[in-house]
């Protein structure tokens, strides 16, 4: 074999190894900018081997991403996979949790399947199990002093569970605490999302100073406000700052300079991040 041919083969092997390494280091990179509908379409192709290799685990990963972004059809597909054992062993408990989420979005098929599986739905069982039994994106682990990058990764993971855009949550955190997990206001608001103790209790926060618990509580409250004000973001933000009762009392954004400045600031940051 000629030396140049040997060198070419060595270079080619190194190139392929580099690609494999890059995939291993950045498994989510190709999917970060995909919409839930695009993820669903990709998952369907992997599940059935349409135009690509059949890969049930890759289908589960993609369905899971789409379902956690609020797409009911993806949640239904996950329920179907676990109810029929298509990704390994049958798991009615996990199936019921995904059918329940899909039914909440109005899927009548999911409602029927929920009545057929021999298990009751529970949010803690809403897991994405691969064929090996390993969990895709397992439970997050809190740390006492996370840096901004870690907080952002938590928000990216959790926001879809509350049907919130991650950039909106990040805009609220930036405005509330500037990502300072120890922020403590004169009004006794605490942590990343500046929860007051009563609000923390109201939304099931066990430790207001735990940054992950604080995030979950703040996102739960923001989701509740958006539902309460029929999706009106400005009113929801005003409620987050001044309380929903103040918004009700003034039938709109209260005439408090702090609240009005707060709403403008969050919306400006949110619009800038999306742009």
C-alpha angles and dihedrals in degrees: 000000000000118000093239090054091051091049090049091053092048091049092048092051090050090050093052091046090051092053091050091049092050091052091050092051096045108029093155098045097097092051105043095094097038121114119234089253091054090049090051092052092049092048092051091054092051093045093054101027093242109166091339140050117296107252116165093184092055088047090053092049092051095043088049093054091048094046092050087055089059103263107148095197091059090051089051092052091052091050090051092050093052095040090055099036093240093145096044126294120016112258115187093177093059091039092055092051092055095042088052092054091049091048089054088061090056102263107154093194090057090050090055093047090049089059091050102050116086097234141074119243120249127175093227089061093056092111134148105227119186123215090267091058091250115135119240110225097000124204116307119249118220124224124196098237111025120180121235094264091056092047090051091051090051091051092048089053098042105036095077090056087063094039090245130136109246091225091058092052091047090050090053092049092048091051096042103043110352085238092299106146090197097050110140120181128206086250090059095254109152143200135355096329096031098238119183113223094252092054091046091054091045092057099041101258109162098189116022091195094053102100095215093048089046091053093049092049093048093048092047090052093047091050090049091051093050090052092045092052094042095250096309101147096194092054091045091053091046088052091050090055103036104017128262092263091063090051090050092048094053093034090230140018106343116245092247112130091217094052095046092048089047094054092048092049096050093046091048092052092045093050091046093052093049092048 
